[in-house]
Amino acid sequence: MTQEQLKQELDGQPIRSLQYMLGRLARVYSFLPTLAADGVFGERTLEAVMLFQREFRPPVTGVVDRDTFDAIRSTWVEAEKLLGDSRPLRAFPSEGYRALHGADEVFLILPQTMFQILSRYYVGILPGPADGLHTGASIANVRWLQQAGGLEPDGILDIRSWDLLCRLYEVTVVWAPAYAQEKKFTGGFG
């Protein structure tokens, strides 16, 4: 999206855009409250605007004129560089797709690699190649996942099995290390 397209999108829904930007800024600036981008200029939105004005754009009026909106937008653009959230990946072909036994699809390399990584944490996941062929260990691992997740263990990778694999991967590989870093022992008691 170009800068001009972004400007048009933000200007098209000014209150919702304002709330979104202030909500994202709250992740960088702890003095700002988190907001739901609901399009209603309520008390929390007013509070966020006034706090922003206090810190970045005096005087504190609570009024969002063009200068205040532009200041929020430019601060938000800079904050986005710091936040650096990763973009979600859509890696499964479509909701109705099913990788049947014997399928030969390049996208299967990703779930096969995810299973290889998960095999470090879970008994029952078999080592297997990440070659895009849905045979042998690939089928067995999908069956293991389906059994563990309460799905019919047919070994066919469909959207429900893919979603289950993604959740297991997030909880085990993505979130667990981040949580462990937050909870490291720092030397004190209590």
Rosetta constraint file for C-alpha pairs under 8 A:
AtomPair CA 1 CA 5 HARMONIC 5.98 0.50
AtomPair CA 1 CA 6 HARMONIC 6.38 0.50
AtomPair CA 2 CA 6 HARMONIC 6.19 0.50
AtomPair CA 3 CA 7 HARMONIC 6.17 0.50
AtomPair CA 4 CA 8 HARMONIC 6.25 0.50
AtomPair CA 5 CA 9 HARMONIC 6.19 0.50
AtomPair CA 6 CA 10 HARMONIC 6.17 0.50
AtomPair CA 7 CA 11 HARMONIC 6.05 0.50
AtomPair CA 8 CA 12 HARMONIC 6.00 0.50
AtomPair CA 9 CA 13 HARMONIC 6.94 0.50
AtomPair CA 10 CA 14 HARMONIC 5.95 0.50
AtomPair CA 10 CA 17 HARMONIC 5.29 0.50
AtomPair CA 10 CA 18 HARMONIC 7.87 0.50
AtomPair CA 11 CA 17 HARMONIC 7.60 0.50
AtomPair CA 13 CA 17 HARMONIC 5.81 0.50
AtomPair CA 13 CA 39 HARMONIC 7.81 0.50
AtomPair CA 14 CA 18 HARMONIC 5.89 0.50
AtomPair CA 15 CA 19 HARMONIC 6.14 0.50
AtomPair CA 15 CA 37 HARMONIC 7.90 0.50
AtomPair CA 15 CA 39 HARMONIC 5.09 0.50
AtomPair CA 15 CA 40 HARMONIC 6.80 0.50
AtomPair CA 15 CA 41 HARMONIC 6.57 0.50
AtomPair CA 16 CA 20 HARMONIC 6.10 0.50
AtomPair CA 16 CA 37 HARMONIC 4.94 0.50
AtomPair CA 16 CA 38 HARMONIC 5.96 0.50
AtomPair CA 16 CA 39 HARMONIC 4.27 0.50
AtomPair CA 16 CA 40 HARMONIC 7.48 0.50
AtomPair CA 17 CA 21 HARMONIC 6.11 0.50
AtomPair CA 17 CA 37 HARMONIC 7.22 0.50
AtomPair CA 18 CA 22 HARMONIC 6.11 0.50
AtomPair CA 18 CA 37 HARMONIC 7.99 0.50
AtomPair CA 18 CA 69 HARMONIC 7.37 0.50
AtomPair CA 18 CA 72 HARMONIC 7.74 0.50
AtomPair CA 19 CA 23 HARMONIC 5.86 0.50
AtomPair CA 19 CA 35 HARMONIC 6.05 0.50
AtomPair CA 19 CA 36 HARMONIC 6.69 0.50
AtomPair CA 19 CA 37 HARMONIC 4.98 0.50
AtomPair CA 19 CA 38 HARMONIC 7.70 0.50
AtomPair CA 19 CA 39 HARMONIC 7.48 0.50
AtomPair CA 19 CA 45 HARMONIC 6.64 0.50
AtomPair CA 20 CA 24 HARMONIC 6.19 0.50
AtomPair CA 20 CA 35 HARMONIC 7.19 0.50
AtomPair CA 20 CA 36 HARMONIC 7.23 0.50
AtomPair CA 20 CA 37 HARMONIC 5.29 0.50
AtomPair CA 21 CA 25 HARMONIC 6.10 0.50
AtomPair CA 21 CA 72 HARMONIC 7.18 0.50
AtomPair CA 21 CA 73 HARMONIC 6.91 0.50
AtomPair CA 21 CA 76 HARMONIC 5.85 0.50
AtomPair CA 22 CA 26 HARMONIC 6.19 0.50
AtomPair CA 22 CA 32 HARMONIC 7.48 0.50
AtomPair CA 22 CA 34 HARMONIC 7.47 0.50
AtomPair CA 22 CA 35 HARMONIC 7.14 0.50
AtomPair CA 22 CA 48 HARMONIC 6.92 0.50
AtomPair CA 22 CA 49 HARMONIC 7.85 0.50
AtomPair CA 22 CA 72 HARMONIC 7.32 0.50
AtomPair CA 22 CA 76 HARMONIC 7.52 0.50
AtomPair CA 23 CA 27 HARMONIC 7.11 0.50
AtomPair CA 23 CA 32 HARMONIC 7.81 0.50
AtomPair CA 23 CA 33 HARMONIC 7.11 0.50
AtomPair CA 23 CA 34 HARMONIC 4.81 0.50
AtomPair CA 23 CA 35 HARMONIC 4.91 0.50
AtomPair CA 23 CA 36 HARMONIC 7.22 0.50
AtomPair CA 23 CA 37 HARMONIC 7.90 0.50
AtomPair CA 24 CA 28 HARMONIC 7.39 0.50
AtomPair CA 24 CA 34 HARMONIC 7.74 0.50
AtomPair CA 24 CA 76 HARMONIC 7.25 0.50
AtomPair CA 24 CA 79 HARMONIC 7.93 0.50
AtomPair CA 24 CA 80 HARMONIC 7.93 0.50
AtomPair CA 25 CA 29 HARMONIC 5.93 0.50
AtomPair CA 25 CA 32 HARMONIC 7.25 0.50
AtomPair CA 25 CA 75 HARMONIC 7.84 0.50
AtomPair CA 25 CA 76 HARMONIC 6.06 0.50
AtomPair CA 25 CA 79 HARMONIC 6.52 0.50
AtomPair CA 26 CA 30 HARMONIC 5.67 0.50
AtomPair CA 26 CA 31 HARMONIC 7.11 0.50
AtomPair CA 26 CA 32 HARMONIC 4.79 0.50
AtomPair CA 26 CA 33 HARMONIC 5.92 0.50
AtomPair CA 26 CA 34 HARMONIC 5.67 0.50
AtomPair CA 27 CA 34 HARMONIC 7.87 0.50
AtomPair CA 27 CA 83 HARMONIC 7.99 0.50
AtomPair CA 28 CA 79 HARMONIC 6.78 0.50
AtomPair CA 28 CA 83 HARMONIC 7.59 0.50
AtomPair CA 31 CA 51 HARMONIC 7.34 0.50
AtomPair CA 32 CA 48 HARMONIC 5.70 0.50
AtomPair CA 32 CA 51 HARMONIC 6.53 0.50
AtomPair CA 32 CA 52 HARMONIC 7.21 0.50
AtomPair CA 33 CA 44 HARMONIC 7.34 0.50
AtomPair CA 33 CA 47 HARMONIC 7.90 0.50
AtomPair CA 33 CA 48 HARMONIC 6.09 0.50
AtomPair CA 35 CA 44 HARMONIC 7.04 0.50
AtomPair CA 35 CA 45 HARMONIC 6.99 0.50
AtomPair CA 41 CA 45 HARMONIC 5.67 0.50
AtomPair CA 41 CA 46 HARMONIC 6.82 0.50
AtomPair CA 42 CA 46 HARMONIC 6.21 0.50
AtomPair CA 43 CA 47 HARMONIC 6.04 0.50
AtomPair CA 44 CA 48 HARMONIC 6.12 0.50
AtomPair CA 45 CA 49 HARMONIC 6.17 0.50
AtomPair CA 46 CA 50 HARMONIC 6.17 0.50
AtomPair CA 46 CA 62 HARMONIC 5.88 0.50
AtomPair CA 47 CA 51 HARMONIC 6.12 0.50
AtomPair CA 47 CA 62 HARMONIC 7.62 0.50
AtomPair CA 48 CA 52 HARMONIC 6.05 0.50
AtomPair CA 49 CA 53 HARMONIC 6.11 0.50
AtomPair CA 49 CA 62 HARMONIC 5.76 0.50
AtomPair CA 49 CA 63 HARMONIC 7.77 0.50
AtomPair CA 49 CA 64 HARMONIC 7.46 0.50
AtomPair CA 50 CA 54 HARMONIC 6.05 0.50
AtomPair CA 50 CA 60 HARMONIC 5.54 0.50
AtomPair CA 50 CA 61 HARMONIC 6.61 0.50
AtomPair CA 50 CA 62 HARMONIC 4.96 0.50
AtomPair CA 51 CA 55 HARMONIC 6.36 0.50
AtomPair CA 51 CA 60 HARMONIC 7.82 0.50
AtomPair CA 52 CA 56 HARMONIC 5.75 0.50
AtomPair CA 52 CA 57 HARMONIC 6.89 0.50
AtomPair CA 52 CA 72 HARMONIC 7.78 0.50
AtomPair CA 53 CA 57 HARMONIC 4.30 0.50
AtomPair CA 53 CA 58 HARMONIC 5.06 0.50
AtomPair CA 53 CA 59 HARMONIC 6.45 0.50
AtomPair CA 53 CA 60 HARMONIC 5.25 0.50
AtomPair CA 53 CA 61 HARMONIC 7.69 0.50
AtomPair CA 53 CA 62 HARMONIC 7.69 0.50
AtomPair CA 53 CA 68 HARMONIC 7.59 0.50
AtomPair CA 54 CA 58 HARMONIC 5.52 0.50
AtomPair CA 54 CA 59 HARMONIC 6.83 0.50
AtomPair CA 54 CA 60 HARMONIC 5.59 0.50
AtomPair CA 56 CA 71 HARMONIC 7.92 0.50
AtomPair CA 57 CA 68 HARMONIC 6.85 0.50
AtomPair CA 57 CA 71 HARMONIC 7.28 0.50
AtomPair CA 63 CA 68 HARMONIC 7.97 0.50
AtomPair CA 64 CA 68 HARMONIC 5.42 0.50
AtomPair CA 64 CA 69 HARMONIC 5.92 0.50
AtomPair CA 65 CA 69 HARMONIC 6.16 0.50
AtomPair CA 66 CA 70 HARMONIC 6.00 0.50
AtomPair CA 67 CA 71 HARMONIC 6.08 0.50
AtomPair CA 68 CA 72 HARMONIC 6.17 0.50
AtomPair CA 69 CA 73 HARMONIC 6.11 0.50
AtomPair CA 70 CA 74 HARMONIC 6.08 0.50
AtomPair CA 71 CA 75 HARMONIC 6.08 0.50
AtomPair CA 72 CA 76 HARMONIC 5.98 0.50
AtomPair CA 73 CA 77 HARMONIC 6.16 0.50
AtomPair CA 74 CA 78 HARMONIC 6.41 0.50
AtomPair CA 75 CA 79 HARMONIC 6.14 0.50
AtomPair CA 76 CA 80 HARMONIC 6.09 0.50
AtomPair CA 77 CA 81 HARMONIC 6.86 0.50
AtomPair CA 78 CA 82 HARMONIC 7.01 0.50
AtomPair CA 79 CA 83 HARMONIC 6.20 0.50
AtomPair CA 80 CA 84 HARMONIC 6.09 0.50
AtomPair CA 91 CA 107 HARMONIC 7.06 0.50
AtomPair CA 91 CA 110 HARMONIC 7.99 0.50
AtomPair CA 92 CA 107 HARMONIC 7.32 0.50
AtomPair CA 92 CA 159 HARMONIC 7.22 0.50
AtomPair CA 92 CA 162 HARMONIC 7.30 0.50
AtomPair CA 93 CA 97 HARMONIC 6.40 0.50
AtomPair CA 94 CA 159 HARMONIC 7.43 0.50
AtomPair CA 95 CA 158 HARMONIC 7.63 0.50
AtomPair CA 95 CA 159 HARMONIC 5.55 0.50
AtomPair CA 96 CA 158 HARMONIC 7.48 0.50
AtomPair CA 96 CA 159 HARMONIC 7.26 0.50
AtomPair CA 97 CA 158 HARMONIC 6.14 0.50
AtomPair CA 97 CA 159 HARMONIC 7.16 0.50
AtomPair CA 98 CA 156 HARMONIC 6.38 0.50
AtomPair CA 98 CA 157 HARMONIC 5.62 0.50
AtomPair CA 98 CA 158 HARMONIC 4.53 0.50
AtomPair CA 98 CA 159 HARMONIC 7.47 0.50
AtomPair CA 99 CA 103 HARMONIC 5.83 0.50
AtomPair CA 99 CA 134 HARMONIC 7.23 0.50
AtomPair CA 99 CA 156 HARMONIC 5.64 0.50
AtomPair CA 99 CA 157 HARMONIC 4.94 0.50
AtomPair CA 99 CA 158 HARMONIC 6.39 0.50
AtomPair CA 100 CA 134 HARMONIC 7.24 0.50
AtomPair CA 100 CA 155 HARMONIC 7.84 0.50
AtomPair CA 100 CA 156 HARMONIC 5.15 0.50
AtomPair CA 100 CA 157 HARMONIC 6.91 0.50
AtomPair CA 101 CA 134 HARMONIC 5.65 0.50
AtomPair CA 101 CA 135 HARMONIC 6.03 0.50
AtomPair CA 101 CA 139 HARMONIC 6.84 0.50
AtomPair CA 101 CA 155 HARMONIC 7.29 0.50
AtomPair CA 101 CA 156 HARMONIC 6.50 0.50
AtomPair CA 102 CA 133 HARMONIC 6.39 0.50
AtomPair CA 102 CA 134 HARMONIC 5.03 0.50
AtomPair CA 102 CA 135 HARMONIC 5.33 0.50
AtomPair CA 103 CA 132 HARMONIC 7.88 0.50
AtomPair CA 103 CA 133 HARMONIC 5.79 0.50
AtomPair CA 103 CA 134 HARMONIC 5.09 0.50
AtomPair CA 103 CA 135 HARMONIC 7.59 0.50
AtomPair CA 104 CA 108 HARMONIC 7.87 0.50
AtomPair CA 104 CA 132 HARMONIC 5.57 0.50
AtomPair CA 104 CA 133 HARMONIC 4.57 0.50
AtomPair CA 104 CA 134 HARMONIC 6.39 0.50
AtomPair CA 105 CA 109 HARMONIC 7.85 0.50
AtomPair CA 105 CA 132 HARMONIC 5.11 0.50
AtomPair CA 105 CA 133 HARMONIC 6.54 0.50
AtomPair CA 106 CA 131 HARMONIC 7.61 0.50
AtomPair CA 106 CA 132 HARMONIC 4.93 0.50
AtomPair CA 107 CA 111 HARMONIC 7.79 0.50
AtomPair CA 107 CA 132 HARMONIC 6.65 0.50
AtomPair CA 108 CA 112 HARMONIC 6.15 0.50
AtomPair CA 108 CA 130 HARMONIC 7.58 0.50
AtomPair CA 108 CA 131 HARMONIC 7.54 0.50
AtomPair CA 108 CA 132 HARMONIC 4.60 0.50
AtomPair CA 108 CA 133 HARMONIC 7.07 0.50
AtomPair CA 108 CA 134 HARMONIC 7.31 0.50
AtomPair CA 109 CA 113 HARMONIC 6.03 0.50
AtomPair CA 109 CA 130 HARMONIC 4.80 0.50
AtomPair CA 109 CA 131 HARMONIC 5.61 0.50
AtomPair CA 109 CA 132 HARMONIC 4.68 0.50
AtomPair CA 110 CA 114 HARMONIC 6.21 0.50
AtomPair CA 110 CA 130 HARMONIC 7.42 0.50
AtomPair CA 111 CA 115 HARMONIC 6.16 0.50
AtomPair CA 111 CA 162 HARMONIC 7.85 0.50
AtomPair CA 111 CA 165 HARMONIC 7.69 0.50
AtomPair CA 112 CA 116 HARMONIC 6.31 0.50
AtomPair CA 112 CA 128 HARMONIC 7.52 0.50
AtomPair CA 112 CA 129 HARMONIC 7.11 0.50
AtomPair CA 112 CA 130 HARMONIC 5.01 0.50
AtomPair CA 112 CA 131 HARMONIC 7.80 0.50
AtomPair CA 112 CA 132 HARMONIC 7.63 0.50
AtomPair CA 112 CA 138 HARMONIC 6.48 0.50
AtomPair CA 113 CA 117 HARMONIC 6.40 0.50
AtomPair CA 113 CA 129 HARMONIC 7.96 0.50
AtomPair CA 113 CA 130 HARMONIC 5.61 0.50
AtomPair CA 114 CA 118 HARMONIC 6.14 0.50
AtomPair CA 114 CA 169 HARMONIC 6.97 0.50
AtomPair CA 115 CA 119 HARMONIC 5.99 0.50
AtomPair CA 115 CA 125 HARMONIC 6.93 0.50
AtomPair CA 115 CA 127 HARMONIC 7.95 0.50
AtomPair CA 115 CA 141 HARMONIC 7.13 0.50
AtomPair CA 116 CA 120 HARMONIC 7.36 0.50
AtomPair CA 116 CA 125 HARMONIC 7.87 0.50
AtomPair CA 116 CA 126 HARMONIC 7.76 0.50
AtomPair CA 116 CA 127 HARMONIC 6.04 0.50
AtomPair CA 116 CA 128 HARMONIC 7.01 0.50
AtomPair CA 117 CA 121 HARMONIC 7.79 0.50
AtomPair CA 118 CA 122 HARMONIC 6.25 0.50
AtomPair CA 118 CA 125 HARMONIC 7.39 0.50
AtomPair CA 118 CA 169 HARMONIC 6.93 0.50
AtomPair CA 118 CA 172 HARMONIC 7.54 0.50
AtomPair CA 118 CA 173 HARMONIC 7.63 0.50
AtomPair CA 119 CA 123 HARMONIC 6.78 0.50
AtomPair CA 119 CA 124 HARMONIC 7.60 0.50
AtomPair CA 119 CA 125 HARMONIC 5.09 0.50
AtomPair CA 119 CA 126 HARMONIC 6.71 0.50
AtomPair CA 119 CA 127 HARMONIC 6.97 0.50
AtomPair CA 121 CA 172 HARMONIC 7.79 0.50
AtomPair CA 124 CA 141 HARMONIC 7.82 0.50
AtomPair CA 124 CA 144 HARMONIC 6.90 0.50
AtomPair CA 125 CA 140 HARMONIC 7.83 0.50
AtomPair CA 125 CA 141 HARMONIC 5.51 0.50
AtomPair CA 125 CA 144 HARMONIC 6.90 0.50
AtomPair CA 126 CA 137 HARMONIC 5.82 0.50
AtomPair CA 126 CA 140 HARMONIC 7.39 0.50
AtomPair CA 126 CA 141 HARMONIC 6.37 0.50
AtomPair CA 127 CA 137 HARMONIC 6.77 0.50
AtomPair CA 128 CA 136 HARMONIC 7.98 0.50
AtomPair CA 128 CA 137 HARMONIC 5.34 0.50
AtomPair CA 128 CA 138 HARMONIC 6.77 0.50
AtomPair CA 129 CA 137 HARMONIC 7.98 0.50
AtomPair CA 133 CA 138 HARMONIC 7.63 0.50
AtomPair CA 134 CA 138 HARMONIC 5.35 0.50
AtomPair CA 134 CA 139 HARMONIC 6.02 0.50
AtomPair CA 135 CA 139 HARMONIC 5.46 0.50
AtomPair CA 136 CA 140 HARMONIC 6.28 0.50
AtomPair CA 137 CA 141 HARMONIC 5.88 0.50
AtomPair CA 138 CA 142 HARMONIC 6.36 0.50
AtomPair CA 139 CA 143 HARMONIC 6.22 0.50
AtomPair CA 139 CA 155 HARMONIC 4.82 0.50
AtomPair CA 139 CA 156 HARMONIC 7.02 0.50
AtomPair CA 140 CA 144 HARMONIC 6.17 0.50
AtomPair CA 140 CA 155 HARMONIC 6.43 0.50
AtomPair CA 141 CA 145 HARMONIC 6.15 0.50
AtomPair CA 141 CA 155 HARMONIC 7.59 0.50
AtomPair CA 142 CA 146 HARMONIC 6.05 0.50
AtomPair CA 142 CA 153 HARMONIC 7.57 0.50
AtomPair CA 142 CA 155 HARMONIC 4.98 0.50
AtomPair CA 142 CA 156 HARMONIC 6.91 0.50
AtomPair CA 142 CA 157 HARMONIC 6.51 0.50
AtomPair CA 142 CA 161 HARMONIC 7.33 0.50
AtomPair CA 143 CA 147 HARMONIC 6.02 0.50
AtomPair CA 143 CA 153 HARMONIC 4.60 0.50
AtomPair CA 143 CA 154 HARMONIC 5.99 0.50
AtomPair CA 143 CA 155 HARMONIC 4.44 0.50
AtomPair CA 143 CA 156 HARMONIC 7.75 0.50
AtomPair CA 144 CA 148 HARMONIC 6.10 0.50
AtomPair CA 144 CA 153 HARMONIC 7.16 0.50
AtomPair CA 145 CA 149 HARMONIC 6.01 0.50
AtomPair CA 145 CA 153 HARMONIC 7.87 0.50
AtomPair CA 145 CA 161 HARMONIC 7.37 0.50
AtomPair CA 145 CA 164 HARMONIC 7.60 0.50
AtomPair CA 145 CA 165 HARMONIC 7.09 0.50
AtomPair CA 146 CA 150 HARMONIC 6.02 0.50
AtomPair CA 146 CA 151 HARMONIC 4.69 0.50
AtomPair CA 146 CA 152 HARMONIC 6.14 0.50
AtomPair CA 146 CA 153 HARMONIC 4.99 0.50
AtomPair CA 146 CA 154 HARMONIC 7.77 0.50
AtomPair CA 146 CA 155 HARMONIC 7.57 0.50
AtomPair CA 146 CA 161 HARMONIC 6.39 0.50
AtomPair CA 147 CA 151 HARMONIC 5.81 0.50
AtomPair CA 147 CA 152 HARMONIC 6.69 0.50
AtomPair CA 147 CA 153 HARMONIC 5.34 0.50
AtomPair CA 149 CA 164 HARMONIC 7.02 0.50
AtomPair CA 151 CA 161 HARMONIC 7.87 0.50
AtomPair CA 157 CA 161 HARMONIC 5.72 0.50
AtomPair CA 157 CA 162 HARMONIC 6.50 0.50
AtomPair CA 158 CA 162 HARMONIC 6.04 0.50
AtomPair CA 159 CA 163 HARMONIC 6.01 0.50
AtomPair CA 160 CA 164 HARMONIC 6.21 0.50
AtomPair CA 161 CA 165 HARMONIC 6.13 0.50
AtomPair CA 162 CA 166 HARMONIC 6.18 0.50
AtomPair CA 163 CA 167 HARMONIC 6.22 0.50
AtomPair CA 164 CA 168 HARMONIC 6.19 0.50
AtomPair CA 165 CA 169 HARMONIC 6.05 0.50
AtomPair CA 166 CA 170 HARMONIC 6.07 0.50
AtomPair CA 167 CA 171 HARMONIC 6.14 0.50
AtomPair CA 168 CA 172 HARMONIC 5.97 0.50
AtomPair CA 169 CA 173 HARMONIC 5.42 0.50
AtomPair CA 169 CA 174 HARMONIC 6.82 0.50
AtomPair CA 170 CA 174 HARMONIC 4.66 0.50
AtomPair CA 170 CA 175 HARMONIC 5.81 0.50
AtomPair CA 171 CA 175 HARMONIC 5.14 0.50
AtomPair CA 171 CA 176 HARMONIC 6.03 0.50
AtomPair CA 172 CA 176 HARMONIC 5.52 0.50
AtomPair CA 173 CA 177 HARMONIC 6.74 0.50
AtomPair CA 174 CA 178 HARMONIC 6.92 0.50
AtomPair CA 175 CA 179 HARMONIC 6.00 0.50
AtomPair CA 176 CA 180 HARMONIC 6.04 0.50
AtomPair CA 177 CA 181 HARMONIC 6.23 0.50
AtomPair CA 178 CA 182 HARMONIC 6.47 0.50
AtomPair CA 179 CA 183 HARMONIC 6.35 0.50
AtomPair CA 180 CA 184 HARMONIC 6.20 0.50
